[in-house]
Amino acid sequence: MKSNNRARKIALIGAYDRFNYGDLLFPMITSRIIAKRFPDVEVGVFALRQSDLSQYGAMPTRPIREMYDGSFLADGDTCIVNGGGVLGVDWVYIYANTLGAFANANLYRAERVFGQRRMDNWVRRYFGGRSCAPFVIEASDFNQRVKVLYNAVGGGAEVAALPEARRSAVLASLRNADFMSVRDDETMQLLSGMVPTVQAPDSAIMMSTCFAADDLPAGMPDKSPYLCFQANADFGRLHQDNIISVLEGAYEATGLPALLLPIGRYVGLDDQEFLADLSRRLRTPNRIFSDEASVLDIMGAIAHAGLFFGTSLHGQVTSQSFGVPHLGLGLKNPKLVSYLRSWARPASSRCVDPTQVAAAQEAIGSVLSAPKAELLEHRDRLIGLANENFGKMFAAAGLQ
């Protein structure tokens, strides 16, 4: 039994063992909010495997095996599935994200040979996982009496696309959650009527309450205005010529040089590879940001931008948090499309089709025309809603 004088513990679980800016934000922000409200609560950060990305400003992780083995959590403690498009991913995918290109390719080659189900079970057992999916967790997975909460998660489109048996298993686990909040309307619609669910903005919207813009580095050494651009490699290469036309036209219209910002730096996104090639081909002034940039470097580059334009959902959320105009890129990214439809101001609520160059340039002009006061008012509303979500979640955990 849990001792009365033992400090409460909260395990935060997510994809925190790879360099993806958005995923690394979640434990940084949530742990700060917990420390401020409940200074006696101890927080542990867990991912598939042990990792240490602290050189990039991220929080080190403990392996998922230790979340279950009783070395951290005890009766009365809490597990929070914390952030990101976590609901529809499988064990093979999450493991593959942590590997280099060669090992990544070999893992998927093995999956094709042995089958998805067999490889998924192998990865789960190898890392000591217990749930049907890495981040679809329920209390019965633990030997201890632990409450399981979901904090503004996404992934509804991915769950809807799963084979029926796997989709049913995921939904059955989610029904047993002690608290469930989701970040977008698509995930809300998927769970509506099956799981008691709250909809709230992505919890990373709270970052400007944890990190002041004045303390963050700007993207340009001389602090001159710029357009911050990002795209993942697959999307960027497919649309490179159109993207060049859009960015060059934006420079001619606004005078803003492009800061090319790699946000996702793991195999499968590889922002830095595409942006390096884009920088060489652009005929207008541009600067490519370091692919060794820290989480706070990236945050600062967006916080001080005149506009963020890209495929990254958390590039958009960072912009919202610091009152920066933002515009999504690409029509086939369900988590980005659904999130902006749920929480963006009208001018930013629809993503840009890069093949429609003139319309894209017009959209850039439209979002740049927004008064700063309106952006900050919208930011404050989203932060208020995220605060309410945290309050409801902590109450569900029994924290007062």
Buried (B, 14 or more C-beta within 10 A) or exposed (E): EEEEEEEBBBBBBBBBBBBBBBBBBBBBBBBBBBEEEBEEBBBBBBBBBBBEBEEBBBBBBBBBBBBBEEEBBBBBBBBBBBBBBBBBBBBBBBBBBBBEEEEBEEBBEBBEEEEBBEBBBBBBEEBBBBBBBBBBBBBEBBEBEBBBBBBBBBBBBBBBEBEEEBBEBBBBBBEBBBBBBBBBBBBBBBBEEEBEBBBBBBBBBBBBBBBEBEEBBBBBEEEEBBBBBBBBBEBBBBBBEBBBBBBBBBBEEBEBBBBBBBBBBBBBBBBBBBBEBBBEEBEBEBBBBEBEBBBBBBBBBBBBBBBBBBBBBBBBBBBBBBBBBBBBBBBEBBBBBBBBBBBBBEBBBBBBBBEBBEEBBEBBEBBBEBEEEEBEEBBEEBBEBBBBBBEBBBEBBEBE
